[in-house]
Amino acid sequence: MINLFYIKEEYRLPPSIVIAVVVICVVPFILQLLGGDFGNALPVTTTSRASATLPITADEMFYRLSGGFTHALLEWTAFSAAIFVVLLAFCHYSITHDITTPVIGVALFCAGCMDAFHTLAATRLISAVAENTDLIPFTWALSRVFNAVIMIAGVGVFLSGRKINPENGMKFIILISLVFALIGYLLIYFAATSHDLPQTQFPDAIIRRPYDIIPLLLFLFAGLVIYPLFAKRYPSIFASALLLSALPEVAVELHMAFGSQRLFDSDFNIAHFLKIIAYVIPLVGLVLDYVQTYKNQIKHHEQLQLAHETLNIKAIELNRTNDQLTQSNAELEKFAYIASHDLQEPLRKIQAFGDRLHKRVEIISDEKAIDYIDRMQKSATRMRSLIDDLLKFSRVGSEDYVLKDIALTDVLTSVLDDLHISIDEKSAQINIAELPRIMGESSKLYQVFLNLLSNALKFAKAEQAPIITISSQRVLIENIAYWQIKIQDNGIGFEQEYADKIFEVFQRLHGRSQYQGTGIGLAICKKIVEKHNGMIHVESELDKGACFILLLEVKDQE
């Protein structure tokens, strides 16, 4: 079939339509060979009447005009199909924003307008100076050439390789429409105002209408080259229909060029009927394309609705899980707080009785017992430190934060005042750049800087005085402004692979015999910073120090 070689299956016309078109194009020719005649009979001349002076009856008048009536009916049917094509093409464009259909629809409509002029001129509903015997065949040939040329031009615009911006689609459609309309108007004006039109019919020749050879060749070129390329580049049911429409167009020109000997004969009427089919096929293609688009829209809508419902279910499940996690975290924090608080009392008793036992044992000078008691006391002291830090960690996560406008310089001054003994002992050098004002809680940020500076002093190199540099700068991350606070030291550092581990609870990189601590301090710092809607991370290299980086939101995002 004509479209099976170029179009994907989803864009093909139903085989029944293709078969029907082929049959419609072939059957009239076969019926003519069998003796069928679809033409209008020649009018009876007045010489056959008893007296030439007798008036012509109404029946005789209509009999004489039957060819013109048939011609007008066929032409207006074709023009009506062209109107429906352009209307549906713009409806299709409003949904898909595909400018190919309205441009080609406008081309078909302009061709239909030329056919309408041909009909109006033939029925003398508009003024034309030439005789009908010359006017009707000439305007027919003119309209057919115009039809072929304008369709090739309308389709060829999209084969030029030039891409048209969808935003300028309507402007392009209007421009093309004006160009087509202007060309059509000039041709109509020429035909209507010309006194001497060329002879286009030669009844006794092999090629009886030579002017119809031009549109015949043009439609063959369109059906074999232009339309297939268009259907391959812009696949759609409409493109398939356009390709199929070339078949009746060629059949029309064959009947006119090699068959029609006079106005309103069998080939003449068959050609006009097949021209209607040539207009109706793109209309059917647009209807089917419109239906397919509508079905696809419904299908996509149903898929979106199903996806939306699925997302809602997932969101409900996620909210439920989030609520459960929130409740679980709250219960865990409460449990940690209560457990830690309740463990304080037995620990105090262990330490108190341990002190008494230590004094009693010293009297009898049992060195082994004294060593055991010292170890017990140290373990109890360490456990108490762990519980104290666990309490702090629990409070940090459960307390509500009230962020106020504070100066980080004031917070850091308080930290340095409390660490001045350790700073002096280690001869540490603290370099502080200008620090910003932020929205935060002074007491909580105090804990952060106290932990970070204490660590910088604790993990300093034995042979080198600590140098700690504190600086700030404004940065933009994902369109959010942050103050980036850096605490850089020249201590022992660590491998970067442990950068995340050190912020976990009870995680240590060094043994307790080397450095004291519970391993909760940095976890507390991380939780405090996150409660300030900020972030904390570290960059470090073994034996080259560490740099802790805090990101705190800029006040009012100014």
C-alpha positions as a Python dict, from the first residue, in 0.01 Angstrom:
ca = {
    (1, 'M'): (0, 0, 0),
    (2, 'I'): (106, 353, -66),
    (3, 'N'): (203, 446, 290),
    (4, 'L'): (342, 125, 432),
    (5, 'F'): (697, 190, 318),
    (6, 'Y'): (743, 526, 486),
    (7, 'I'): (530, 541, 801),
    (8, 'K'): (560, 362, 1132),
    (9, 'E'): (269, 136, 1215),
    (10, 'E'): (129, 367, 1484),
    (11, 'Y'): (98, 649, 1227),
    (12, 'R'): (-52, 451, 941),
    (13, 'L'): (-403, 498, 814),
    (14, 'P'): (-638, 203, 867),
    (15, 'P'): (-601, -41, 574),
    (16, 'S'): (-976, -16, 506),
    (17, 'I'): (-939, 357, 424),
    (18, 'V'): (-642, 295, 194),
    (19, 'I'): (-826, 16, 12),
    (20, 'A'): (-1140, 230, -17),
    (21, 'V'): (-945, 518, -175),
    (22, 'V'): (-776, 286, -425),
    (23, 'V'): (-1112, 133, -518),
    (24, 'I'): (-1278, 475, -556),
    (25, 'C'): (-997, 589, -788),
    (26, 'V'): (-1004, 275, -1005),
    (27, 'V'): (-1371, 176, -1022),
    (28, 'P'): (-1495, 480, -1226),
    (29, 'F'): (-1236, 406, -1493),
    (30, 'I'): (-1340, 38, -1505),
    (31, 'L'): (-1708, 131, -1522),
    (32, 'Q'): (-1633, 364, -1812),
    (33, 'L'): (-1461, 78, -1996),
    (34, 'L'): (-1775, -126, -1938),
    (35, 'G'): (-1988, 144, -2097),
    (36, 'G'): (-2083, 354, -1798),
    (37, 'D'): (-2131, 729, -1850),
    (38, 'F'): (-2116, 980, -1564),
    (39, 'G'): (-2146, 1289, -1783),
    (40, 'N'): (-2433, 1529, -1834),
    (41, 'A'): (-2615, 1501, -2171),
    (42, 'L'): (-2576, 1778, -2427),
    (43, 'P'): (-2856, 2039, -2418),
    (44, 'V'): (-3130, 2020, -2682),
    (45, 'T'): (-3091, 2295, -2943),
    (46, 'T'): (-3378, 2525, -3032),
    (47, 'T'): (-3369, 2412, -3400),
    (48, 'S'): (-3517, 2080, -3301),
    (49, 'R'): (-3825, 2252, -3173),
    (50, 'A'): (-4133, 2311, -3395),
    (51, 'S'): (-4072, 2681, -3386),
    (52, 'A'): (-3757, 2860, -3281),
    (53, 'T'): (-3969, 3145, -3161),
    (54, 'L'): (-4141, 2939, -2892),
    (55, 'P'): (-4017, 3018, -2539),
    (56, 'I'): (-3791, 2768, -2358),
    (57, 'T'): (-3973, 2586, -2081),
    (58, 'A'): (-3843, 2567, -1723),
    (59, 'D'): (-3771, 2196, -1762),
    (60, 'E'): (-3569, 2259, -2076),
    (61, 'M'): (-3377, 2539, -1899),
    (62, 'F'): (-3287, 2316, -1605),
    (63, 'Y'): (-3200, 2035, -1844),
    (64, 'R'): (-2956, 2265, -2020),
    (65, 'L'): (-2811, 2380, -1686),
    (66, 'S'): (-2779, 2031, -1534),
    (67, 'G'): (-2407, 2017, -1614),
    (68, 'G'): (-2347, 2351, -1444),
    (69, 'F'): (-2548, 2239, -1142),
    (70, 'T'): (-2349, 1917, -1112),
    (71, 'H'): (-2025, 2106, -1156),
    (72, 'A'): (-2117, 2362, -889),
    (73, 'L'): (-2230, 2091, -646),
    (74, 'L'): (-1905, 1896, -682),
    (75, 'E'): (-1685, 2206, -652),
    (76, 'W'): (-1865, 2342, -345),
    (77, 'T'): (-1842, 2003, -177),
    (78, 'A'): (-1465, 2009, -230),
    (79, 'F'): (-1446, 2367, -98),
    (80, 'S'): (-1650, 2269, 211),
    (81, 'A'): (-1404, 1985, 281),
    (82, 'A'): (-1117, 2238, 253),
    (83, 'I'): (-1290, 2461, 513),
    (84, 'F'): (-1325, 2172, 755),
    (85, 'V'): (-957, 2079, 701),
    (86, 'V'): (-827, 2424, 797),
    (87, 'L'): (-1061, 2452, 1097),
    (88, 'L'): (-962, 2112, 1232),
    (89, 'A'): (-595, 2186, 1159),
    (90, 'F'): (-605, 2489, 1391),
    (91, 'C'): (-795, 2289, 1656),
    (92, 'H'): (-518, 2028, 1635),
    (93, 'Y'): (-255, 2304, 1662),
    (94, 'S'): (-418, 2443, 1978),
    (95, 'I'): (-360, 2106, 2147),
    (96, 'T'): (-27, 1987, 2005),
    (97, 'H'): (137, 2319, 1900),
    (98, 'D'): (256, 2138, 1585),
    (99, 'I'): (271, 2410, 1319),
    (100, 'T'): (290, 2164, 1027),
    (101, 'T'): (-85, 2089, 1031),
    (102, 'P'): (-213, 2452, 1021),
    (103, 'V'): (36, 2553, 749),
    (104, 'I'): (-64, 2261, 528),
    (105, 'G'): (-428, 2317, 624),
    (106, 'V'): (-401, 2679, 509),
    (107, 'A'): (-243, 2561, 182),
    (108, 'L'): (-538, 2325, 124),
    (109, 'F'): (-782, 2601, 213),
    (110, 'C'): (-620, 2843, -34),
    (111, 'A'): (-642, 2573, -301),
    (112, 'G'): (-1008, 2532, -209),
    (113, 'C'): (-1059, 2908, -242),
    (114, 'M'): (-916, 2892, -594),
    (115, 'D'): (-1162, 2611, -672),
    (116, 'A'): (-1441, 2827, -527),
    (117, 'F'): (-1341, 3110, -760),
    (118, 'H'): (-1343, 2865, -1049),
    (119, 'T'): (-1700, 2767, -955),
    (120, 'L'): (-1824, 3121, -897),
    (121, 'A'): (-1678, 3235, -1227),
    (122, 'A'): (-1828, 2937, -1412),
    (123, 'T'): (-2177, 3006, -1266),
    (124, 'R'): (-2134, 3382, -1326),
    (125, 'L'): (-2189, 3460, -959),
    (126, 'I'): (-1886, 3685, -991),
    (127, 'S'): (-1808, 3898, -1293),
    (128, 'A'): (-1557, 3766, -1543),
    (129, 'V'): (-1506, 3905, -1891),
    (130, 'A'): (-1412, 3583, -2079),
    (131, 'E'): (-1659, 3333, -2224),
    (132, 'N'): (-1747, 3024, -2018),
    (133, 'T'): (-1618, 2790, -2286),
    (134, 'D'): (-1270, 2934, -2225),
    (135, 'L'): (-1312, 3050, -1862),
    (136, 'I'): (-1416, 2717, -1706),
    (137, 'P'): (-1134, 2500, -1850),
    (138, 'F'): (-871, 2773, -1802),
    (139, 'T'): (-965, 2848, -1438),
    (140, 'W'): (-976, 2470, -1378),
    (141, 'A'): (-621, 2430, -1508),
    (142, 'L'): (-509, 2740, -1318),
    (143, 'S'): (-661, 2616, -989),
    (144, 'R'): (-505, 2271, -1033),
    (145, 'V'): (-157, 2412, -1095),
    (146, 'F'): (-203, 2646, -798),
    (147, 'N'): (-321, 2354, -584),
    (148, 'A'): (-17, 2141, -669),
    (149, 'V'): (236, 2424, -632),
    (150, 'I'): (97, 2555, -305),
    (151, 'M'): (85, 2207, -148),
    (152, 'I'): (444, 2137, -250),
    (153, 'A'): (544, 2478, -111),
    (154, 'G'): (349, 2426, 213),
    (155, 'V'): (509, 2087, 276),
    (156, 'G'): (849, 2191, 139),
    (157, 'V'): (881, 2465, 401),
    (158, 'F'): (931, 2194, 663),
    (159, 'L'): (1181, 1999, 453),
    (160, 'S'): (1422, 2289, 414),
    (161, 'G'): (1597, 2202, 742),
    (162, 'R'): (1511, 2537, 896),
    (163, 'K'): (1389, 2499, 1253),
    (164, 'I'): (1101, 2720, 1358),
    (165, 'N'): (1082, 2838, 1717),
    (166, 'P'): (750, 2715, 1866),
    (167, 'E'): (707, 3055, 2032),
    (168, 'N'): (696, 3213, 1686),
    (169, 'G'): (464, 2944, 1548),
    (170, 'M'): (153, 3161, 1509),
    (171, 'K'): (350, 3444, 1350),
    (172, 'F'): (494, 3198, 1098),
    (173, 'I'): (147, 3055, 1021),
    (174, 'I'): (3, 3404, 964),
    (175, 'L'): (296, 3501, 739),
    (176, 'I'): (265, 3187, 526),
    (177, 'S'): (-113, 3234, 505),
    (178, 'L'): (-72, 3591, 379),
    (179, 'V'): (179, 3483, 115),
    (180, 'F'): (-49, 3202, -7),
    (181, 'A'): (-353, 3432, -9),
    (182, 'L'): (-168, 3704, -203),
    (183, 'I'): (-57, 3459, -473),
    (184, 'G'): (-411, 3323, -500),
    (185, 'Y'): (-561, 3671, -523),
    (186, 'L'): (-325, 3774, -803),
    (187, 'L'): (-412, 3461, -1005),
    (188, 'I'): (-786, 3516, -949),
    (189, 'Y'): (-757, 3881, -1054),
    (190, 'F'): (-570, 3782, -1372),
    (191, 'A'): (-829, 3519, -1470),
    (192, 'A'): (-1129, 3740, -1394),
    (193, 'T'): (-1006, 4044, -1586),
    (194, 'S'): (-849, 3880, -1893),
    (195, 'H'): (-1052, 3906, -2217),
    (196, 'D'): (-853, 3654, -2415),
    (197, 'L'): (-774, 3334, -2228),
    (198, 'P'): (-564, 3063, -2393),
    (199, 'Q'): (-731, 2755, -2536),
    (200, 'T'): (-692, 2465, -2297),
    (201, 'Q'): (-913, 2195, -2459),
    (202, 'F'): (-822, 1993, -2768),
    (203, 'P'): (-1093, 1723, -2798),
    (204, 'D'): (-941, 1543, -3095),
    (205, 'A'): (-582, 1523, -2961),
    (206, 'I'): (-428, 1246, -2752),
    (207, 'I'): (-359, 1495, -2472),
    (208, 'R'): (-693, 1668, -2464),
    (209, 'R'): (-604, 1916, -2188),
    (210, 'P'): (-229, 1990, -2214),
    (211, 'Y'): (-237, 2234, -1924),
    (212, 'D'): (-337, 1948, -1689),
    (213, 'I'): (-6, 1773, -1763),
    (214, 'I'): (167, 2032, -1541),
    (215, 'P'): (-34, 1954, -1221),
    (216, 'L'): (-19, 1583, -1312),
    (217, 'L'): (364, 1592, -1303),
    (218, 'L'): (361, 1809, -991),
    (219, 'F'): (130, 1573, -802),
    (220, 'L'): (341, 1276, -912),
    (221, 'F'): (650, 1454, -780),
    (222, 'A'): (469, 1537, -454),
    (223, 'G'): (339, 1181, -408),
    (224, 'L'): (668, 1012, -489),
    (225, 'V'): (918, 1254, -331),
    (226, 'I'): (782, 1543, -122),
    (227, 'Y'): (505, 1375, 77),
    (228, 'P'): (711, 1062, 163),
    (229, 'L'): (996, 1280, 293),
    (230, 'F'): (751, 1481, 500),
    (231, 'A'): (584, 1166, 636),
    (232, 'K'): (924, 1026, 732),
    (233, 'R'): (1046, 1347, 902),
    (234, 'Y'): (714, 1443, 1066),
    (235, 'P'): (534, 1111, 1116),
    (236, 'S'): (162, 1139, 1189),
    (237, 'I'): (-167, 1003, 1065),
    (238, 'F'): (-222, 1337, 890),
    (239, 'A'): (108, 1297, 704),
    (240, 'S'): (-2, 947, 595),
    (241, 'A'): (-333, 1089, 473),
    (242, 'L'): (-152, 1364, 282),
    (243, 'L'): (59, 1099, 111),
    (244, 'L'): (-250, 895, 22),
    (245, 'S'): (-428, 1205, -116),
    (246, 'A'): (-172, 1216, -398),
    (247, 'L'): (-339, 908, -550),
    (248, 'P'): (-679, 1069, -628),
    (249, 'E'): (-501, 1391, -731),
    (250, 'V'): (-308, 1199, -997),
    (251, 'A'): (-626, 1017, -1102),
    (252, 'V'): (-803, 1355, -1138),
    (253, 'E'): (-537, 1484, -1376),
    (254, 'L'): (-532, 1163, -1579),
    (255, 'H'): (-908, 1187, -1640),
    (256, 'M'): (-879, 1553, -1738),
    (257, 'A'): (-559, 1543, -1942),
    (258, 'F'): (-636, 1225, -2143),
    (259, 'G'): (-1012, 1174, -2110),
    (260, 'S'): (-1229, 1487, -2095),
    (261, 'Q'): (-1339, 1614, -2439),
    (262, 'R'): (-1591, 1873, -2331),
    (263, 'L'): (-1743, 2040, -2028),
    (264, 'F'): (-1947, 1817, -1799),
    (265, 'D'): (-1868, 1491, -1979),
    (266, 'S'): (-1800, 1163, -1794),
    (267, 'D'): (-1427, 1219, -1733),
    (268, 'F'): (-1495, 1580, -1634),
    (269, 'N'): (-1745, 1479, -1365),
    (270, 'I'): (-1534, 1187, -1243),
    (271, 'A'): (-1235, 1419, -1205),
    (272, 'H'): (-1438, 1667, -1002),
    (273, 'F'): (-1569, 1385, -782),
    (274, 'L'): (-1218, 1248, -722),
    (275, 'K'): (-1102, 1597, -633),
    (276, 'I'): (-1351, 1588, -344),
    (277, 'I'): (-1189, 1261, -229),
    (278, 'A'): (-847, 1431, -247),
    (279, 'Y'): (-973, 1698, -4),
    (280, 'V'): (-1158, 1453, 221),
    (281, 'I'): (-858, 1223, 279),
    (282, 'P'): (-650, 1487, 467),
    (283, 'L'): (-968, 1574, 658),
    (284, 'V'): (-1005, 1209, 762),
    (285, 'G'): (-636, 1201, 857),
    (286, 'L'): (-678, 1508, 1076),
    (287, 'V'): (-985, 1359, 1242),
    (288, 'L'): (-799, 1035, 1316),
    (289, 'D'): (-494, 1232, 1433),
    (290, 'Y'): (-717, 1442, 1656),
    (291, 'V'): (-879, 1129, 1800),
    (292, 'Q'): (-539, 969, 1860),
    (293, 'T'): (-411, 1287, 2026),
    (294, 'Y'): (-722, 1299, 2243),
    (295, 'K'): (-677, 933, 2342),
    (296, 'N'): (-311, 997, 2421),
    (297, 'Q'): (-409, 1297, 2632),
    (298, 'I'): (-658, 1084, 2824),
    (299, 'K'): (-399, 810, 2865),
    (300, 'H'): (-136, 1055, 2989),
    (301, 'H'): (-391, 1214, 3221),
    (302, 'E'): (-477, 874, 3365),
    (303, 'Q'): (-107, 794, 3406),
    (304, 'L'): (-48, 1128, 3578),
    (305, 'Q'): (-350, 1074, 3799),
    (306, 'L'): (-227, 726, 3890),
    (307, 'A'): (122, 863, 3957),
    (308, 'H'): (-29, 1141, 4166),
    (309, 'E'): (-232, 891, 4368),
    (310, 'T'): (78, 673, 4411),
    (311, 'L'): (279, 974, 4527),
    (312, 'N'): (3, 1068, 4770),
    (313, 'I'): (8, 716, 4913),
    (314, 'K'): (388, 729, 4938),
    (315, 'A'): (366, 1074, 5098),
    (316, 'I'): (115, 948, 5354),
    (317, 'E'): (338, 649, 5429),
    (318, 'L'): (642, 877, 5448),
    (319, 'N'): (461, 1114, 5685),
    (320, 'R'): (353, 820, 5897),
    (321, 'T'): (710, 687, 5903),
    (322, 'N'): (841, 1036, 5979),
    (323, 'D'): (596, 1069, 6269),
    (324, 'Q'): (703, 731, 6399),
    (325, 'L'): (1070, 829, 6371),
    (326, 'T'): (1003, 1160, 6543),
    (327, 'Q'): (822, 982, 6822),
    (328, 'S'): (1093, 719, 6843),
    (329, 'N'): (1368, 985, 6855),
    (330, 'A'): (1181, 1174, 7123),
    (331, 'E'): (1140, 856, 7325),
    (332, 'L'): (1508, 768, 7276),
    (333, 'E'): (1620, 1115, 7386),
    (334, 'K'): (1389, 1095, 7685),
    (335, 'F'): (1518, 750, 7765),
    (336, 'A'): (1881, 866, 7731),
    (337, 'Y'): (1814, 1161, 7957),
    (338, 'I'): (1635, 955, 8222),
    (339, 'A'): (1882, 668, 8203),
    (340, 'S'): (2177, 902, 8226),
    (341, 'H'): (2019, 1094, 8511),
    (342, 'D'): (1933, 776, 8702),
    (343, 'L'): (2285, 639, 8657),
    (344, 'Q'): (2431, 944, 8829),
    (345, 'E'): (2319, 837, 9176),
    (346, 'P'): (2472, 485, 9187),
    (347, 'L'): (2791, 626, 9034),
    (348, 'R'): (2819, 887, 9307),
    (349, 'K'): (2777, 611, 9567),
    (350, 'I'): (3042, 395, 9395),
    (351, 'Q'): (3284, 687, 9401),
    (352, 'A'): (3198, 779, 9760),
    (353, 'F'): (3239, 426, 9894),
    (354, 'G'): (3545, 383, 9675),
    (355, 'D'): (3705, 687, 9844),
    (356, 'R'): (3629, 543, 10189),
    (357, 'L'): (3761, 201, 10092),
    (358, 'H'): (4076, 363, 9949),
    (359, 'K'): (4146, 534, 10280),
    (360, 'R'): (4088, 213, 10476),
    (361, 'V'): (4312, 11, 10249),
    (362, 'E'): (4594, 266, 10268),
    (363, 'I'): (4616, 193, 10641),
    (364, 'I'): (4702, -172, 10582),
    (365, 'S'): (4930, -85, 10289),
    (366, 'D'): (4789, -344, 10046),
    (367, 'E'): (4939, -212, 9719),
    (368, 'K'): (4747, -454, 9498),
    (369, 'A'): (4416, -359, 9656),
    (370, 'I'): (4504, 7, 9621),
    (371, 'D'): (4574, -43, 9248),
    (372, 'Y'): (4239, -217, 9201),
    (373, 'I'): (4060, 61, 9381),
    (374, 'D'): (4239, 327, 9170),
    (375, 'R'): (4128, 153, 8855),
    (376, 'M'): (3774, 131, 8986),
    (377, 'Q'): (3777, 502, 9067),
    (378, 'K'): (3911, 595, 8724),
    (379, 'S'): (3647, 382, 8554),
    (380, 'A'): (3375, 538, 8765),
    (381, 'T'): (3509, 888, 8683),
    (382, 'R'): (3518, 805, 8312),
    (383, 'M'): (3168, 661, 8324),
    (384, 'R'): (3046, 975, 8497),
    (385, 'S'): (3205, 1186, 8223),
    (386, 'L'): (3036, 973, 7961),
    (387, 'I'): (2701, 1011, 8133),
    (388, 'D'): (2748, 1388, 8168),
    (389, 'D'): (2829, 1420, 7798),
    (390, 'L'): (2542, 1192, 7705),
    (391, 'L'): (2311, 1417, 7905),
    (392, 'K'): (2447, 1718, 7723),
    (393, 'F'): (2395, 1546, 7386),
    (394, 'S'): (2040, 1453, 7479),
    (395, 'R'): (1957, 1806, 7592),
    (396, 'V'): (2107, 1954, 7276),
    (397, 'G'): (1868, 1748, 7062),
    (398, 'S'): (1554, 1793, 7272),
    (399, 'E'): (1569, 2158, 7368),
    (400, 'D'): (1396, 2430, 7166),
    (401, 'Y'): (1624, 2693, 7019),
    (402, 'V'): (1539, 3062, 7022),
    (403, 'L'): (1765, 3229, 6767),
    (404, 'K'): (1858, 3589, 6833),
    (405, 'D'): (2087, 3844, 6676),
    (406, 'I'): (2429, 3782, 6831),
    (407, 'A'): (2791, 3875, 6761),
    (408, 'L'): (3022, 3577, 6716),
    (409, 'T'): (3310, 3793, 6839),
    (410, 'D'): (3144, 3814, 7182),
    (411, 'V'): (3091, 3438, 7191),
    (412, 'L'): (3453, 3372, 7100),
    (413, 'T'): (3579, 3620, 7360),
    (414, 'S'): (3398, 3423, 7633),
    (415, 'V'): (3551, 3097, 7507),
    (416, 'L'): (3905, 3242, 7506),
    (417, 'D'): (3859, 3377, 7858),
    (418, 'D'): (3771, 3028, 7983),
    (419, 'L'): (4060, 2867, 7794),
    (420, 'H'): (4327, 3120, 7884),
    (421, 'I'): (4507, 2880, 8119),
    (422, 'S'): (4540, 2610, 7851),
    (423, 'I'): (4639, 2874, 7595),
    (424, 'D'): (4912, 3008, 7822),
    (425, 'E'): (5039, 2661, 7915),
    (426, 'K'): (5087, 2569, 7550),
    (427, 'S'): (5199, 2917, 7438),
    (428, 'A'): (4926, 2901, 7176),
    (429, 'Q'): (4882, 3176, 6917),
    (430, 'I'): (4518, 3260, 6835),
    (431, 'N'): (4458, 3467, 6519),
    (432, 'I'): (4102, 3599, 6485),
    (433, 'A'): (3967, 3785, 6181),
    (434, 'E'): (3654, 3998, 6191),
    (435, 'L'): (3353, 3777, 6264),
    (436, 'P'): (2992, 3851, 6160),
    (437, 'R'): (2668, 3884, 6348),
    (438, 'I'): (2428, 3593, 6303),
    (439, 'M'): (2097, 3457, 6427),
    (440, 'G'): (2180, 3201, 6698),
    (441, 'E'): (2193, 3102, 7063),
    (442, 'S'): (2504, 3229, 7241),
    (443, 'S'): (2520, 2948, 7499),
    (444, 'K'): (2498, 2674, 7236),
    (445, 'L'): (2749, 2833, 7000),
    (446, 'Y'): (2973, 2881, 7300),
    (447, 'Q'): (2979, 2499, 7338),
    (448, 'V'): (3069, 2461, 6972),
    (449, 'F'): (3366, 2698, 6979),
    (450, 'L'): (3476, 2566, 7321),
    (451, 'N'): (3487, 2210, 7187),
    (452, 'L'): (3665, 2304, 6865),
    (453, 'L'): (3929, 2524, 7031),
    (454, 'S'): (3981, 2270, 7312),
    (455, 'N'): (4042, 2000, 7052),
    (456, 'A'): (4283, 2226, 6862),
    (457, 'L'): (4483, 2275, 7183),
    (458, 'K'): (4456, 1909, 7288),
    (459, 'F'): (4573, 1766, 6957),
    (460, 'A'): (4863, 2009, 6910),
    (461, 'K'): (5208, 1877, 6820),
    (462, 'A'): (5437, 1826, 7119),
    (463, 'E'): (5733, 1997, 6955),
    (464, 'Q'): (5544, 2295, 6813),
    (465, 'A'): (5336, 2573, 6969),
    (466, 'P'): (4971, 2566, 6853),
    (467, 'I'): (4865, 2825, 6597),
    (468, 'I'): (4490, 2858, 6559),
    (469, 'T'): (4340, 3085, 6292),
    (470, 'I'): (3972, 3180, 6292),
    (471, 'S'): (3833, 3351, 5980),
    (472, 'S'): (3501, 3414, 5809),
    (473, 'Q'): (3364, 3488, 5464),
    (474, 'R'): (3024, 3499, 5296),
    (475, 'V'): (2943, 3220, 5047),
    (476, 'L'): (2641, 3124, 4836),
    (477, 'I'): (2529, 2760, 4829),
    (478, 'E'): (2221, 2663, 4627),
    (479, 'N'): (2103, 3027, 4627),
    (480, 'I'): (2127, 3045, 5008),
    (481, 'A'): (2377, 3284, 5169),
    (482, 'Y'): (2594, 3145, 5450),
    (483, 'W'): (2870, 3274, 5674),
    (484, 'Q'): (3160, 3032, 5641),
    (485, 'I'): (3357, 3018, 5968),
    (486, 'K'): (3694, 2838, 5951),
    (487, 'I'): (3893, 2718, 6257),
    (488, 'Q'): (4235, 2616, 6122),
    (489, 'D'): (4507, 2460, 6341),
    (490, 'N'): (4857, 2321, 6287),
    (491, 'G'): (4810, 2012, 6503),
    (492, 'I'): (4857, 1642, 6439),
    (493, 'G'): (4559, 1618, 6202),
    (494, 'F'): (4420, 1291, 6068),
    (495, 'E'): (4340, 1114, 5742),
    (496, 'Q'): (4049, 1271, 5548),
    (497, 'E'): (3875, 934, 5526),
    (498, 'Y'): (3778, 974, 5893),
    (499, 'A'): (3620, 1319, 5839),
    (500, 'D'): (3264, 1189, 5887),
    (501, 'K'): (3342, 934, 6158),
    (502, 'I'): (3464, 1190, 6411),
    (503, 'F'): (3116, 1352, 6426),
    (504, 'E'): (2955, 1027, 6542),
    (505, 'V'): (2878, 961, 6909),
    (506, 'F'): (3157, 784, 7106),
    (507, 'Q'): (3385, 773, 6798),
    (508, 'R'): (3752, 833, 6868),
    (509, 'L'): (4061, 827, 6650),
    (510, 'H'): (4307, 797, 6942),
    (511, 'G'): (4326, 579, 7251),
    (512, 'R'): (4223, 712, 7593),
    (513, 'S'): (4577, 661, 7718),
    (514, 'Q'): (4697, 922, 7465),
    (515, 'Y'): (4419, 1180, 7477),
    (516, 'Q'): (4141, 1219, 7731),
    (517, 'G'): (3778, 1258, 7622),
    (518, 'T'): (3452, 1072, 7569),
    (519, 'G'): (3412, 1113, 7190),
    (520, 'I'): (3084, 1304, 7216),
    (521, 'G'): (3205, 1663, 7186),
    (522, 'L'): (3204, 1685, 6804),
    (523, 'A'): (2869, 1505, 6785),
    (524, 'I'): (2730, 1777, 7013),
    (525, 'C'): (2885, 2045, 6788),
    (526, 'K'): (2722, 1892, 6479),
    (527, 'K'): (2379, 1875, 6641),
    (528, 'I'): (2401, 2237, 6763),
    (529, 'V'): (2507, 2364, 6420),
    (530, 'E'): (2224, 2169, 6250),
    (531, 'K'): (1977, 2317, 6498),
    (532, 'H'): (2098, 2656, 6367),
    (533, 'N'): (2006, 2541, 6011),
    (534, 'G'): (2373, 2516, 5934),
    (535, 'M'): (2637, 2257, 5845),
    (536, 'I'): (2976, 2152, 5977),
    (537, 'H'): (3253, 1950, 5819),
    (538, 'V'): (3629, 1915, 5844),
    (539, 'E'): (3925, 1908, 5609),
    (540, 'S'): (4241, 1749, 5743),
    (541, 'E'): (4569, 1588, 5652),
    (542, 'L'): (4783, 1376, 5882),
    (543, 'D'): (5060, 1580, 6055),
    (544, 'K'): (4941, 1898, 5882),
    (545, 'G'): (4655, 2006, 6103),
    (546, 'A'): (4280, 2025, 6062),
    (547, 'C'): (4034, 2291, 5947),
    (548, 'F'): (3680, 2279, 6086),
    (549, 'I'): (3431, 2467, 5864),
    (550, 'L'): (3099, 2597, 5994),
    (551, 'L'): (2825, 2721, 5761),
    (552, 'L'): (2569, 2945, 5937),
    (553, 'E'): (2286, 3119, 5753),
    (554, 'V'): (2322, 3491, 5688),
    (555, 'K'): (2080, 3698, 5894),
    (556, 'D'): (1767, 3794, 5691),
    (557, 'Q'): (1950, 3672, 5374),
    (558, 'E'): (2053, 4028, 5299),
}
